[in-house]
């Protein structure tokens, strides 16, 4: 067999592979007609599909069952309209339950910008690697087990879902646990900007064994984190300082989180139930509480081993109250931290605002010292005021404490 023949055969196979990988863009004018846009060959060969216009349950069923090579699906410019099939009605702007359940080819999906709800089990047990929620400002509900058991999911980024209210039971349970096969060692959960989010249901993010970061920045409406909601994650810094509506931490909500080193508790927290942090033991270094009145700490809320060596930081003037509490007194050390002493957004007429990573400070006394701390208590900026206002640029977004003379304010950048 000649070398020329072998090279020709290899080239032919390569060309065939390239031909088989196809992209297709479709504009639908009437829901339920997507199938008519495809030839039989395309159904077996299209790997990337972009759809705009009205679609319905019939169209989604066609995509899931008939496009057998599809890996990437972009539905950003499509909108799901209501459809009744026999006796069942599928709601508008809702991804129907079990739409892509157990799909074995789909790796990437961009969800419709108009979507308001993702139905139960809509994408469970798939090969999804990337889910683009970036246009989903109108999304209100993610149903139970909607994305459960997606072993190759690289991250959960809901940061643009400003209308999201509820993340359902088991919604993202057991995701990302095989991303090492994709050359990725860690995953993350980004809830920053979810200002309408009130409920993270039981087991919602349980068994994210590769997840080392959970971002709650801006989750000001969050009032419930369910039983084992973040069970078995590998989060290191748990910052709940933005969660000003959170009054109770549910038992086992952070069960088996053995890597936690630092915890920041929100200002209005009233109770930590038993076994909320039962496994934060050998790794735990620091717990910071923004609450001036010690929350009720039920026995066993923290690992006894963890608190025995960890430092508890509390607002100025609150140390005696924490020391007088039998459970809080079990911490190795209790210290007061001026950066935690914030009760109001404005103090003694000091006014602060934030825009484009710039903190703007008004009503400053000329010559006063301006100190800005991060939520770990570290001083990040200090300067002397030369006017009655100042603008200070910071490179990293997050929650900051601004102190100017005797006035203190808390600001989200």
CORWO-V815494 format. One record per pair of residues at least 24 apart in sequence whose C-alpha atoms are under 7 Angstrom apart, sorted by the first residue. I is the first residue (numbers start at 1). J is the second residue. If there is no record, write none. Layout:
# CORWO-V815494
I/J
I/J
This chain:
# CORWO-V815494
20/45
21/45
21/46
21/47
22/46
22/47
22/48
23/47
23/48
23/49
24/48
24/49
24/50
25/49
25/50
25/51
26/50
26/51
26/52
27/51
27/52
27/53
28/52
28/53
28/54
29/53
29/54
30/54
31/55
31/56
32/56
32/58
32/59
33/59
34/59
35/62
43/67
43/68
44/68
44/69
45/69
46/70
47/71
47/72
48/72
48/73
49/73
49/74
50/74
50/75
51/75
51/77
51/78
52/77
52/78
53/77
53/78
53/79
54/78
54/79
54/80
54/81
55/79
55/80
55/81
56/80
56/81
56/82
56/83
57/83
57/90
57/96
60/99
61/99
64/100
64/103
69/105
70/105
70/106
71/105
71/106
71/107
71/108
72/106
72/107
72/108
72/109
73/108
73/109
73/110
74/109
74/110
74/111
75/110
75/111
75/112
76/110
76/111
76/112
76/113
77/112
77/113
78/112
79/112
79/114
93/117
94/118
94/119
95/119
95/122
96/122
97/121
97/122
98/122
98/123
99/123
101/125
101/126
102/126
112/136
114/138
115/139
116/140
116/141
117/141
117/142
118/142
118/143
118/146
119/143
119/146
120/144
120/145
120/146
121/145
121/146
121/147
122/146
122/147
123/147
124/148
124/149
124/150
125/149
125/150
126/150
127/152
128/152
128/153
129/153
129/154
130/154
133/157
133/158
134/160
135/160
136/160
136/161
137/161
137/162
137/163
138/163
139/163
139/164
140/164
140/165
140/166
141/165
141/166
141/167
142/166
142/167
142/168
142/171
143/167
143/168
143/171
144/168
144/169
144/170
144/171
145/169
145/170
145/171
145/172
146/171
146/172
147/171
147/172
148/172
148/173
148/174
148/175
149/173
149/174
149/175
150/174
150/175
150/176
151/175
151/176
151/177
151/178
151/179
152/176
152/177
152/178
152/179
153/179
154/179
154/187
155/187
155/188
155/189
156/188
156/189
156/190
157/189
157/190
157/191
158/190
158/191
159/190
159/191
159/192
159/193
159/194
160/193
161/194
162/193
162/194
162/195
162/196
163/196
164/194
164/196
164/197
165/196
165/197
165/198
165/199
166/197
166/198
166/199
166/200
167/199
167/200
167/201
167/204
168/200
168/201
168/204
169/201
169/202
169/203
169/204
170/202
170/203
170/204
170/205
171/204
171/205
172/204
172/205
173/203
173/204
173/205
173/206
173/207
174/206
174/207
174/208
175/208
176/208
176/210
177/208
177/209
177/210
185/210
186/210
186/211
186/212
187/211
187/212
188/212
188/213
188/214
189/213
189/214
189/215
190/214
190/215
191/215
191/216
192/216
192/217
192/218
192/219
193/217
193/218
193/219
194/218
194/219
195/219
195/220
195/221
196/221
197/221
197/222
198/222
198/223
198/224
199/223
199/224
199/225
200/224
200/225
200/226
200/229
201/225
201/226
201/229
202/226
202/227
202/228
202/229
203/227
203/228
203/229
203/230
204/229
205/229
205/230
206/230
206/231
206/232
207/231
207/232
207/233
208/232
208/233
209/233
209/234
210/234
211/235
212/236
216/240
216/242
217/242
217/398
218/242
219/243
220/244
220/245
221/245
222/246
223/247
225/249
225/250
225/253
226/250
226/253
227/251
227/252
227/253
228/252
228/253
228/254
228/255
229/253
229/254
230/254
231/255
231/256
231/257
232/256
232/257
233/257
234/258
234/259
235/259
235/260
236/260
236/261
236/262
237/261
237/262
237/263
238/262
238/263
238/264
239/263
239/264
239/265
240/264
240/265
240/266
241/265
241/266
241/267
242/266
244/268
247/271
248/272
249/273
249/276
250/276
251/275
251/276
252/276
252/277
255/279
258/283
259/283
260/284
261/285
261/286
262/286
262/287
263/287
263/288
264/288
264/289
265/289
265/290
266/290
266/291
267/291
269/295
270/295
270/296
271/295
271/296
271/297
272/296
272/297
272/298
272/301
273/297
273/298
273/301
274/298
274/299
274/300
274/301
275/300
275/301
275/302
276/301
276/302
277/301
277/302
277/303
278/302
278/303
279/303
280/306
281/305
281/306
282/306
284/310
285/310
285/311
286/310
286/311
286/312
287/311
287/312
287/313
288/312
288/313
288/314
289/313
289/314
290/314
290/315
290/340
292/318
294/321
294/322
297/327
299/327
307/331
307/332
308/332
313/337
314/340
315/340
315/341
316/341
339/373
339/377
339/401
342/408
342/409
342/410
344/409
345/409
345/410
346/409
347/407
347/408
347/409
348/407
350/407
353/411
354/413
357/393
357/394
357/395
357/397
357/413
358/391
358/392
358/393
358/394
359/391
359/392
359/393
360/390
360/391
360/392
361/389
361/390
361/391
362/388
362/389
362/390
363/388
363/389
364/388
364/389
368/404
368/405
369/404
369/405
370/403
370/404
371/402
371/403
371/404
372/400
372/401
372/402
372/403
373/400
373/401
373/402
374/399
374/400
374/401
375/399
375/400
